[in-house]
Amino acid sequence: MDASPTGSPDVSALAINVVIPPELRWTDVRRGEQFELQTLTVRLLPDRSLAVKAYGRPVAGGRGAYVSFPMPDRPELRTLVDAAASRAAALWAGSTGLS
């Protein structure tokens, strides 16, 4: 295990998966196929900024490709990401460790 100069583990990034509520979902097209975006992957980067990618399922059905989409810059989605990050922080803080 690599450690920083302070002796703490060097954590390069943290990630959470967030379900997009149905009323906030949107569609986007990739390679001629329309997807309904249903989840967000939010990563806390080493500089403490956030990176967000959206994932979903083809509207026509089936599994489709695992393709990421950008999250639109909409206030309600930013609010969802902020709330999810706060919730994740509280869950991490209350962790009971490995079972």
N, C-alpha and C positions, 0 to 999 in steps of 0.2 A: 504494500500500500504506500503510495506516495504521500508525503506530508509537506505542508507549507513550512516556511522558516519558523513559524510559531509552534510547530508540532501538530497542528490540526490537519485533518485530511483535506486534500485539495479537491473540492467539489467543483466540477467544471460547468455543470448546468443542472437545473431542476425542471421537471415537466409535469404538467397536470392535463388531464383530459376532461373536457367539459361538454355536457350534452346541451345542445342548443334547443331551447324550448320551441315547440312547433310554431308559435306566433312570430318568432324571430328568424326562422329559417328562410333561406333564399335558394334560388337555382342559378347554376352557371353551366357553361358548355365547354367541354374539352374534347378535341378530336371528333367533333360532330355529335357527341353524346351529351345529353342534358343530365345534370346531377342535382339532387336536392342535398344541400349541405346540412348535416345533422350534428356534427361534433367539432370542437375546437381543440387543438393541441397548443397549449400555452407553455412556452419555455422561458425560464428565468436565465438570462445569459450572465456570464461572468461580470460584465459591467453593470449588472442589475437592471438592465432594460429588458423588455418583454418582446418575444417574437411569437406570432400567432399564425397558425395555418388551419384551414378548414378542410374537413373531409366529409364525404357523404356517399350516397348510393345513387346509381342510375335511376332516373324517373321511370324508365321503361321496365325496370326490374332486373334481377340478376345481381351478381356480385360486382361486376365491373372492375376496373383497375383501381388500385390504391393510389390515388392522385391527389396532391394537395392543391388547394385554391387559396388565394389571398382572402383575408377577412375584409369586407367593405368597411370603410371608415364611417360607421353609423353610431350615434350616441348610445343607443340601446345595447349595441354589441360591446362597446367600450365599458358600459356599466356592468354587463354580464361578466366580462373578463376581470374587472376590478373586484366584483363580488366573489367570483370563483377563486381569485388569488388570495383574498382575505380568508375565505373559508378553508382553503388548503393550508394556509399558515396556521390557522387555529387547530386543524387536524394534526399537523406535524408537531405543534407545540404540546398537544395532548397525547402524543404517541406513547405507548407503553413498552416499546422496544420489540425485539424479536420474540416470537413465541417459542 
